[in-house]
Amino acid sequence: MQDRCPWCGTDPLYVAYHDEEWGIPERDPRALWEKLILEGFQAGLSWITILKKRDNFRTAFAGFDPATIALWGDGDVTRLMADPGIVRHRGKIEGTIRSARAFLAVEEREGFSASLWKHLDGRPHQTNARSMAEVPNETPLSKTISKQLKADGFTFCGPTITYAFLQAAGLVNDHLTTCPAHARIRALGEGG
């Protein structure tokens, strides 16, 4: 019997995230942006903390609509800093507003999804790790995309955060080969 990736433990919410969402190739630009922003909020915390607050984040951040968030200012930062349902980190909140503006510029220039997937010729990178010890924290790909994101004006997107984003958004299939999801995600990627 194959075992799912051990990082999700046994929490039903975490298991469902692992089984139904993590690593599935995402091409919708807004959904990609949401994943990038949430990975930035996760820095220094556990992912389950963000996952449990994700619905609150979606409400507080207008469904992660970049066009709406790009117009926000100091009053919105103050409002969000008072919201106990999210991670109240001024730099990350302000960074989300800046990143919304960056997203809109990239979306207009070439498309946010296209700007990411071009690094992989539109097909997810397939890995073959058999244990968590073989899964890196960052890669040359995450360094390249991180550099691009920063140049475009995004924040909280260093190589480690970017790699976690690439994994979550399915640009990289980092399900362990011993996990039932690995082959399923690989097959999705082959459809590119």
Stockholm file with secondary structure:
# STOCKHOLM 1.0

chainA/1-192         MQDRCPWCGTDPLYVAYHDEEWGIPERDPRALWEKLILEGFQAGLSWITILKKRDNFRTAFAGFDPATIALWGDGDVTRLMADPGIVRHRGKIEGTIRSARAFLAVEEREGFSASLWKHLDGRPHQTNARSMAEVPNETPLSKTISKQLKADGFTFCGPTITYAFLQAAGLVNDHLTTCPAHARIRALGEGG
#=GR chainA/1-192 SS CCCCCGGGTTCHHHHHHHHHTTTCCCCCHHHHHHHHHHHHHHTTSCHHHHHHHHHHHHHHTGGGCHHHHTTCCHHHHHHHHTCTTSCCCHHHHHHHHHHHHHHHHHHHHTCHHHHHHGGGTTSCEECCCSSGGGSCSCCHHHHHHHHHHHHHTCCSCCHHHHHHHHHHTTSEECSCTTSHHHHHHHHHHHTC
#=GC SS_cons         CCCCCGGGTTCHHHHHHHHHTTTCCCCCHHHHHHHHHHHHHHTTSCHHHHHHHHHHHHHHTGGGCHHHHTTCCHHHHHHHHTCTTSCCCHHHHHHHHHHHHHHHHHHHHTCHHHHHHGGGTTSCEECCCSSGGGSCSCCHHHHHHHHHHHHHTCCSCCHHHHHHHHHHTTSEECSCTTSHHHHHHHHHHHTC
//
